[in-house]
């Protein structure tokens, strides 16, 4: 995998299918913000990697055109998971839902992404 930003921050691509992908990260103190919570950028980057893998499994190359993030709750766990799945595969774009959970099975974020097929 060539996504250096994600991998250098401990994020791994765990599974990939024809229109879905899963990624995860084991949380460290380096992932925390000034208030002790998990930095929103960590959550977004995790979701973005799963999204990119799912998009490019259907049509490569694809790039993010729009992302809408809803942060639902803070994580109390030690690991985060992102599961991206295609809900609409159009001619020039695809729409994906990405659910981020923690190892305590809490919903952390819900993201909708639109991929542009280059």
ABEGO torsion letter per residue (X at the ends): XABAAAAAAGBBBABBBAABBBBBBBBBAAABBAAGBBBAAAAAAAAAAAAAAAAAAABOBBBBABBBBBBABBBABABBBBBBBBABBBAABBBBBBBBBBAAGBBABBBBBBBBBX
